[in-house]
Amino acid sequence: MPSTTEQTIYLSDYKEFSHFIDGVELTFQLSPTKTRVKSKIHFRPNPKAPEQAFFLHGEHLKLISAHIDGVKISPTLTETGLTAEVPTGPFIFEAEVEISPETNTALEGLYMSNGMYCTQCEAEGFRKITYYPDRPDVMATFKVRVESALPVLLSNGNPGTSDEGIAEWHDPWPKPAYLFALVAGDLIAHSDSFTTKSGKDVALNIYVRPGDEDKCAFGMGALKRSMTWDEDVYGREYDLDIFNIVAVDDFNMGAMENKGLNIFNSSCVLASPETSTDANFERIEGIIAHEYFHNWTGNRITCRDWFQLCLKEGLTVFRDQQFTSDMRSHAVKRIDDVITLRGRQFREDNGPLAHPVRPESFVEINNFYTATVYDKGAEVIGMLKRLVGDEDYKRALDLYFERHDGDAATIEDWLKVFEDTTGRDLTQFSKWYSQAGTPRLSVAGEFSDGTYILHFKQATPPTPGQPVKDPRVIPIAVGLLNPNGDEVRETCILEMTEAEQSFRFTGLSTKPIPSILRAFSAPVILERQSSTKERAFLLAHDTDPFNKWEAGRALAKETLVAMLTADAPVNSDFLDALAAVLRDENLDPAFQALALALPSQDDIAQTLFDAGVTPDPMAIYTALETLSQSIAQHLQDLLPRIYAANHVDGPFSSEAAPAGKRALQGAVLGLISRLDGGDQARAQYAAADNMTQQLQALACLLRIDRGQTELASFETQWAQDRLVMDKWFGLQSGLAAPQKAAAITETLTKHAAFDWKNPNRFRAALGGLTGNTAGFHAADGAGYKLVTDWLIKLDAANPQTTARMSTAFDSWRRYDASRQGQMIEQLKRIQATPNLSRDTHEMVTRILGSDA
């Protein structure tokens, strides 16, 4: 059972806090186990708030003293906070508390990481620092004084007085407590500057621990590109004198947008060609942009309550997607985003953890930092932009920033600016925020006398708590092609609002081939009967890059499903279509690499389950191996030429063009390795002067059950680099043959470098196993038991990471009775753990559902 009583919080119960705050003064006297925090908070009654007791959140705090207007008080203390009798007018509340950062392994509030003091306050971590109304709609300016012998003392805002052992900071912009930040440590700054369009000079720093200073240049460049882009595209300038980033090894998330002091997981900011892959570079650039963009969409305009989380996260994810598309490739970025959406969010929508983009209730808000809130939230923004057009989107955003700067806003506020700008009624569109589940969009076409009609039907399956769904507004991007490959109707947006709706295209000379849902214009599952020949045609001729890729993906899934359900041979049309894609020198190599990538094991399992077939993880793994071998053999004459043609000469560059060539070369190397036993991969490993090619080669060898020599060499070379060693752990558990995966992972957990309290290392080893679908779901249940053992151990130290990783079990309903029984057994074992955290208890209970 959970250690504290679970209380469900409902959106409908929202009420304003009893007071406003006119200013906050904090003093930190840092000590590993006895940090003193002194607070001085200026309260003023909120005349709009309903009558309520004065309550301040506080958890794991030792109260030393409390005063109101200088008079000592004895407040009532509970596990969750403090209540007190307060004056009817304005007053000053002062408190002194003691906390222990060194023993704070949950990594929420103020904690220590390798001798560095660090905070993480989103969503509800500030209550572990001092007594405060820890909710996003209570905003105030902060003055902070930090006292410590450590050389670098940082907090939010602009720097004030600084002396030996003392640093003062002032943030002039009102903010909620979740955006508070403090860092103190022995750090080195990589410094630069940026001049805004209005001429304001901003000092920029990336703080790292000694030894990492040579891995900051790319992150600094990404930050400056983000600042320029936000000015050019959204008209948003930075608003403080300084912008600091700090790299921290022990961090539950990717990064945090604290005002003026962004705290980053080291893996999301440190980069060099020798230690980082092309994927790392792109991810770092996107995360830096995301956190910087939060300065306006999250900080200057924040959330009224945590139910509105998608307001800041969905919009900011959409903005970082736009940024990456502009920096790199719009087509490739869109495909990457959809792969992620289908792999994470569609899975969420199709299982026991399904919830709306804006949920109606929660027990633990940390459990709602989900793919639905982030990724589907971004898709909803994208749909809105497609429906209103670029110009009205820009006008609406300008109005949003003008109207709500300094506000704690809601989804209703967000939609209202679009209604006021465009005159549209967005009542039906708002269902995207309130209804869970992925709509199924079925379509059939008919042609007669020069008229082509597309008949659409939409339906959304039941999800927990929502058995019946209303029709949604679905923007469907459609183009039509002639049988010779010419486009006879350019892309247009069909706006579907009914459960069933038809659209006509007239004046056509021949029956067209439709290209439907171009650029993946809505997060739906498209169901349409089409022939293998038609999909091969679209793969060869579609002018929309996403649908061109999608046709190949559909061919691959069709081939694999036929192999698994009808013992069919590999589809030769699919193999020929892949050859045509590789031969097309006009295609972006990054796109060609994506076209060669087969659907994941998890994707095929869900596809079979949706079709009423119980998936067999080992059979899926075998089918994918067979298909990969067939592709390699079919393309064997072409592969050496493509591999050689995509060699990149000269110094390493992380830009899109050379990265795309390396991606294609790596995809081709994987196929070559199946033919030559890994000879080419060994040669690439030996010659590699960058992590992308070194890791590519090692992965190719591991996939064919080779590379033990290289694996040992890699460990020796990189034993002192903790981020590269995360890759070493993850590769082994993630790519191990299914029958060996659990045993290999268990061996990794006994390795001297396995630090289970470090989220990155834990996710690398155990997350690698859960991502190895056939290995995790091995029939003997060894994977289930190993992961459960470690989740139970981790929960006592870090509930947040435990709860998130427990989602590995959320697909239990897909599988056969034996696997279902084993997974239910392990989930119930977690559920029965004494003093289980509220985070994990809620998540496991939701996963089990009522039918377990």
SULFENRA-V436807 format. One record per pair of residues at least 24 apart in sequence whose ideal C-beta (glycine too) atoms are under 6 Angstrom apart, sorted by sequence separation. I is the first residue (numbers start at 1). J is the second residue. If there is no record, write none. Layout:
I,J + I,J
This chain:
19,43 + 20,44 + 57,81 + 58,82 + 348,372 + 437,461 + 473,497 + 488,512 + 745,769 + 766,790 + 56,81 + 68,93 + 144,169 + 156,181 + 188,213 + 396,421 + 643,668 + 685,710 + 19,45 + 20,46 + 55,81 + 56,82 + 190,216 + 290,316 + 293,319 + 345,371 + 395,421 + 437,463 + 518,544 + 520,546 + 598,624 + 642,668 + 678,704 + 19,46 + 67,94 + 143,170 + 155,182 + 344,371 + 345,372 + 436,463 + 471,498 + 491,518 + 515,542 + 519,546 + 673,700 + 18,46 + 55,83 + 192,220 + 471,499 + 678,706 + 725,753 + 741,769 + 824,852 + 66,95 + 142,171 + 154,183 + 262,291 + 392,421 + 515,544 + 518,547 + 639,668 + 16,46 + 53,83 + 54,84 + 194,224 + 290,320 + 345,375 + 392,422 + 436,466 + 662,692 + 666,696 + 670,700 + 18,49 + 65,96 + 153,184 + 289,320 + 345,376 + 669,700 + 673,704 + 741,772 + 16,48 + 54,86 + 64,96 + 255,287 + 480,512 + 481,513 + 515,547 + 639,671 + 703,735 + 705,737 + 733,765 + 16,49 + 97,130 + 141,174 + 152,185 + 194,227 + 254,287 + 639,672 + 702,735 + 18,52 + 63,97 + 140,174 + 150,184 + 197,231 + 257,291 + 286,320 + 289,323 + 341,375 + 388,422 + 435,469 + 480,514 + 726,760 + 730,764 + 734,768 + 741,775 + 15,50 + 139,174 + 150,185 + 151,186 + 152,187 + 729,764 + 733,768 + 18,54 + 61,97 + 62,98 + 95,131 + 139,175 + 148,184 + 202,238 + 255,291 + 479,515 + 729,765 + 733,769 + 738,774 + 803,839 + 139,176 + 257,294 + 536,573 + 734,771 + 738,775 + 803,840 + 806,843 + 810,847 + 286,324 + 478,516 + 539,577 + 652,690 + 726,764 + 730,768 + 734,772 + 770,808 + 784,822 + 788,826 + 799,837 + 802,840 + 806,844 + 809,847 + 203,242 + 204,243 + 205,244 + 206,245 + 207,246 + 208,247 + 431,470 + 479,518 + 632,671 + 636,675 + 736,775 + 784,823 + 800,839 + 136,176 + 259,299 + 432,472 + 456,496 + 540,580 + 738,778 + 742,782 + 746,786 + 757,797 + 799,839 + 803,843 + 196,237 + 202,243 + 257,298 + 431,472 + 477,518 + 532,573 + 536,577 + 742,783 + 781,822 + 788,829 + 792,833 + 799,840 + 196,238 + 477,519 + 556,598 + 557,599 + 632,674 + 759,801 + 784,826 + 795,837 + 134,177 + 457,500 + 552,595 + 556,599 + 632,675 + 429,473 + 477,521 + 560,604 + 742,786 + 132,177 + 428,473 + 456,501 + 549,594 + 629,674 + 795,840 + 44,90 + 475,521 + 549,595 + 310,357 + 455,502 + 475,522 + 43,91 + 310,358 + 474,522 + 82,131 + 453,502 + 454,503 + 42,92 + 43,93 + 219,269 + 557,607 + 126,177 + 307,358 + 453,504 + 41,93 + 380,432 + 218,271 + 358,411 + 451,504 + 452,505 + 40,94 + 126,180 + 123,178 + 215,270 + 451,506 + 564,619 + 39,95 + 122,178 + 215,271 + 452,508 + 485,541 + 487,543 + 579,635 + 582,638 + 121,178 + 215,272 + 317,374 + 450,507 + 570,627 + 589,646 + 38,96 + 212,270 + 450,508 + 121,180 + 306,365 + 564,623 + 575,634 + 37,97 + 236,296 + 313,373 + 318,378 + 452,512 + 563,623 + 570,630 + 582,642 + 313,374 + 317,378 + 36,98 + 119,181 + 119,182 + 183,246 + 222,285 + 226,289 + 310,373 + 314,377 + 318,381 + 560,623 + 34,98 + 35,99 + 309,373 + 313,377 + 314,378 + 318,382 + 447,511 + 118,183 + 223,288 + 35,101 + 222,288 + 226,292 + 315,381 + 33,100 + 117,184 + 310,377 + 314,381 + 59,127 + 60,128 + 33,102 + 58,127 + 59,128 + 116,185 + 219,288 + 445,514 + 32,102 + 57,127 + 590,660 + 593,663 + 589,660 + 593,664 + 596,667 + 588,660 + 589,661 + 592,664 + 58,131 + 590,663 + 593,667 + 56,131 + 358,433 + 589,664 + 56,132 + 357,433 + 56,133 + 57,134 + 181,258 + 356,434 + 179,258 + 356,435 + 179,259 + 181,261 + 356,436 + 355,436 + 158,240 + 181,263 + 354,436 + 158,241 + 354,437 + 441,524 + 175,259 + 439,524 + 440,525 + 441,526 + 442,527 + 443,528 + 30,117 + 438,525 + 440,527 + 171,259 + 349,437 + 387,475 + 349,438 + 386,475 + 154,244 + 39,130 + 37,129 + 346,438 + 383,475 + 37,130 + 229,323 + 311,411 + 308,410 + 156,259 + 157,260 + 301,404 + 308,411 + 311,414 + 156,260 + 304,408 + 156,261 + 300,405 + 301,407 + 302,408 + 304,410 + 154,261 + 386,493 + 301,409 + 354,463 + 354,464 + 17,133 + 24,140 + 621,738 + 23,141 + 24,142 + 25,143 + 26,144 + 27,145 + 28,146 + 29,147 + 30,148 + 21,140 + 17,138 + 176,302 + 118,248 + 113,248 + 114,249 + 386,521 + 113,249 + 113,250 + 383,522 + 107,250 + 379,523 + 107,252 + 376,523 + 621,774 + 30,184 + 617,773 + 618,774 + 617,774 + 617,777 + 136,302 + 136,303 + 137,304 + 602,773 + 601,773 + 338,520 + 123,306 + 334,519 + 615,814 + 614,816 + 609,814 + 605,814 + 335,546 + 334,546 + 331,545 + 335,549 + 123,365 + 332,590 + 332,591 + 335,594 + 137,408 + 136,408 + 14,305 + 11,307 + 329,656 + 328,656 + 11,360 + 10,361 + 8,361 + 9,362 + 8,363 + 6,363 + 281,654 + 273,652 + 278,659 + 278,662 + 277,691 + 278,692 + 276,691 + 277,692 + 275,691 + 273,690 + 277,695 + 366,800 + 367,803 + 275,721 + 275,724 + 267,723 + 353,810 + 351,810 + 366,839 + 364,838 + 364,839 + 367,842 + 367,843 + 364,842 + 363,842 + 267,760 + 353,846 + 352,846 + 352,847 + 352,849 + 252,759 + 250,758 + 252,800 + 252,801 + 105,757 + 105,797 + 106,798 + 105,798 + 3,835 + 6,838 + 2,836 + 4,838 + 2,838 + 2,841
